[in-house]
Amino acid sequence: MEAKARIEAALEEAVAAATAVPCPSRLAEAIAYAVFPGGGRVRPGLCLAVAQACGDPDPALADAAAVAVELLHCASLVQDDLPCFDDAATRRGRPTLHKRFGEPIAILVGDALIVTAFRSVAAHAVRSPAKVGAMLATLASAAGAPAGIAAGQAWESEPDVDIDAYHHAKTAALFEAAAVTGALAGGAEPAGWRAAGGLLGEAYQVADDLADALGEARRLGKPIHQDGGKLRPNVVTKLGIEAAGRKLDELIEQALESIPPCRGRDEVEAFLSATAARLYPPALRAAR
């Protein structure tokens, strides 16, 4: 089964378990709305690409890790869109979850997705306790504080923002977790994969900042000029468009160079290259 089909099948199974009776029907509908249809599934794709490059000896565990990183990502989008943060009206080209279901349900969906993410991996603890323990610790670090998604969101409430720490926590941390948990599922030493995941995550954030600044709402599927309008730190504001574009080039090159030696290195390189090609805003793509 191809990676994309594996990811969707595993997500459907996890969401079905989370929304089964006696889950309240409105909460169940909202959980599914938050996950399907998905975006690019880049984070779970990275997780499976790394696991496969390392031999993919335990596909069920790799699938669980991929599910976990994607559900944590989906939860972060629900939270980021809330009125107390971005107050966004659209996400992925349709109404945001709180616009569709109301703010109380949106808050509960974020909580439910986070719990479901950890449960998907914890279900394998009996047969792979060491791997699962390391995975859960990795996911917790990527999701919480001091340098995970929660910390990334919290930086937006600080009067003085460390933009590198902000972007690492908000975006790169989960990419790192995707690569590390993929390596753990593949039975490989995870340390070498952290850099590749983190660099791809940093590139992803730079590309997002560029798209926001260049006004590419259709590509983003969400409101544009959010950072400028809310006076948030942004790589484009800090460096300018041309320098931000060069930084994106450098991060992608570094990510490719940081892939550890493995029997599936070519496949991982192909995944990173294909992902990188989609990152470039159209306004910059023609020049590259």
N, C-alpha and C positions, 0 to 999 in steps of 0.2 A: 504494500500500500504506500502511495506517495505521501510525503510529509504533510502536505496540506490536508489531504483526506484523513490522515491519522489525527491531526490536530482537531479537525472539526468533529470527528467521531468521538474523540476523548472528551471534548468540551460538551457535546450533546449528552454523553453519559453522566458527566459531573453535574450538569444543570438539571437533568432529569431527576437525579437523586436529591438535589437541593430543593426541588419544587414539587416533590411527590406529596401525596396526601399524608398528613393533614396540613400542609403549608397553605396559608390563606391565599385565595385565588389571585387577589390583586398583587400581592407580593410575588407570587410565582410568575405571573405575567411580566412584572417589572424586571425580575432577575433575568428572564430570557431576553427581554428587550435590551438589557444592558450588554448582553454577550453576542447576540445574533441580530442581523448579520454583522460580522466583525469587520475590522479594518484590514490592514496588511498582514496581521498575525506575525509581525517581524520577530517579536521576542520569543514566542514558542517555536518559530521556525529556526531561530538561532540555537535554541536549546536542542532541538532534534538534529540539526546539522552537526553540532559538536558530538552528541551521543553517537551518531552514525559514523562520524569520522574516527571515533574511538572503538568501533566494532559493534556498537549497539547490542551488547550481550543481554540486556534486560529491557526489551521494548516497553513493557507495561510500566516500569518505573520511569523510563524516559518520557512516556506519554503523560504520566502523572506530574512530572516536573514541568512539562510544557503547559499543561493545564493550569498549574499553580501560577506560573509567571503571567500567563494571559489573564487569569481572573484577578490577580493583583493589579494589573494594568487597567482592566475594565473598572475595577473599584475606584482607582485613582481618577479616572475620567469622570465618573459619576460625582465624586467629591469636588473635583476641580471646577465642574460646571455649576455648582450650587450657588444660590444668591449671595451667600456670605463670602464667596471667592470670586469667580469670574462672572457669575450671573449670566451664563451663556444661554442663548435661545436655541441654538442648533448644535448638533454633533453628528458627524458622519452623514451630513446632508438631511437630517430629520430632527424633529424636536428633541431637545435634551430630556433626560429621564425625569427630572423634576418638573419640567413643563408638561410632560405627558401624564405623569402619575401623582405629582405633588411632592413637596419637599419632605414631609415625614417618611413617605415610602422610599424616596431616593436615599435618605440617610440610612434606612434599614437595609436597602439593597447593597450599599457600600459595605456595611458590616457583614452581611450574609456572604458576599463574594469573597471577602478576606478570609472568613472562617472556612468556606468551601475550598479555597485555595490550599490552606494548610491541611485540611482533611484529605484532599486528594493524594497528597504525599504520605501523610501519616498512616494511611490504610496499608502501606507496604512495610510498616515498621517491624512486624513479627519476623518476616523472612529476610529483611535486609536492614537490621537495626543500625549498623554503623553508617551506612550510606544515607539512610533516611534521617538520622540525627544530624549529620553534616548538612544535608539539604535544608532541613527545617531551620537550622541556625543561619544558613545563607539567606534564605527567604525572609526570615525575621529581620535580619540586618538591612535587607533591601527595602522592606516595607515600612520600618519604623524609625526610631531615633537611635543614635544621634545623626546618622547620615543616610537615611533611607527616604522613601517617598513622603512620609509624614513630616520629616524635617525639611524636605524640599518645599512642601506646601507652606510650612511655617515660616520659611525665609521671607515669604511675601508680606509678612506682618512685621518684619524688622525695619527699623528706621535706616539702618546702614546694612547693605546686602553684599556679602562676598559672592560675586557672580559665579566663580568657579565652584564653590561649595554648593551654591544653590542649584546649578545645573547638574552637578554630579549627583546630588541627592534626589532631585526631582526626576531625572531621566536616566543617567548613566548607571546608577546603582542597580536598577532592575535588569538592564542589559548585562551587567556583570553577573548577576545572579542567574540569568538564563544560560550564560556560557558555563559558569561553574557547576550548576546543577546538571547540565548536559554532560559535562565531563565526569561528574560523580556517577551518574547513571551508566556511563560508558566504562566505568572502572578505571578511569585515568586520573593522574595527578591533576587536580583542578587549578593549582596556583598559576600555571602558565596561561590558562585560558582567561583569567580575569582581565588582563590588559586588553585582549582582543575585544571582549564584550564591552568593556568600559569605553574604549575608543570609538567603537561603533555607536554607542549610546551618546557620547559627546557630539559625534558628527550628526546624529539624528536631531539633537537639540539645536545645533547651529543651523541646520536646514530648516527646522521649524521656525526659528527666529527670522531667517531670511524670507520664508514664505509669508510670515505675518507682516513683515515690513514692506514686502513687495505687493501686498494686497491680493494674494492668491487664495481667496475664500473657497473657490470651487475645488482646488486641490486639497485644501485643509479640511473641507467639510464642516467648518466651524467659523465663528466670527473672526474677522481680521483686525489688525491694529489694536489688539488687546493690550500688548505690553506698553505701547506708547500711551494709550488712553488711560491706563491704570498706573503709569509711571513705574513700571517694573523693569528690573535689569534685563538687558537684552544684548547679545553679542553684536548685533548690528549697531545699536546705539553706542556701544563701547568702541567698536573698531571701524564702523562704516561698512557699506555693502561690499566693496571690492576686497577689503581685508578679511571680512567675514567669509567671503567666497574662497579666498586662499586658505583660510583656516580649515574650512570644510575639506578642501583638497588634501591638506596635510594630515588631518585626522583619519581620513579614509586610507591614505597611503600607510600611515602608521598602524592602523588596524590590520591591514593585509600583511604587513611585515611582522606583526606580533603573533601570528598564528603559530602555535607550537608544532614541532615535528610530530606527525601522526600519519597513519596509513591512508587516511581520507583527507589529507590536507588540500588536495586539488578541489574536492567537493565543497569544503568550507570556504575556500578562496572564491569559488564560483558563487556561493551564496552571498558572501559579503560584497562581491563586485556587483551582483544583480541588485542587491539592496541599495548599495551606494548610488547606482545609476538612477534609481527611483527617487532618491533624496534631493537631487538637484532641482531647484525651482526652474520652470521653463525659461524664465528670463535669463538664467545663467547657463542653462544646459547647452545652448547653441554655441557658446564660446569655448566649450570643453570637448 
